[in-house]
Amino acid sequence: MKAAISLNPDAEVVKAVREGLKRTGGYCPCRLERTEATKCMCREFRDQVADPNYEGFCHCMLYYKSYEKKGE
C-alpha cells in the first residue's frame, strides 16, 4: 500500500484553515503555541505520516493521510 496526503474534501474547512494559517504566519491556527512543532505541516502530522499504521486527518483537519489499495 502506498500512502497519499490530500486536502480535506470539504472546501469550507480548507478555506477556513488556510485563512487561519495566513493570520498566524503559517502556524497551525488550532494551536496556541507558535513553535517549529506547530508550523504547518505540524510535527504531529509529520509523525503520523511516518507511522505506517496511521490513516486520518491532521489536527486541524486540513490534510488527510490515506492508503491507495492495490487495484484501485
Sequence and secondary structure as in RCSB ss.txt:
>XXXX:A:sequence
MKAAISLNPDAEVVKAVREGLKRTGGYCPCRLERTEATKCMCREFRDQVADPNYEGFCHCMLYYKSYEKKGE
>XXXX:A:secstr
 EEEEEE S HHHHHHHHHHHHHHTSB TT S  SGGGBSS HHHHHHHH TT  EE TTSSEEEEEE TT 
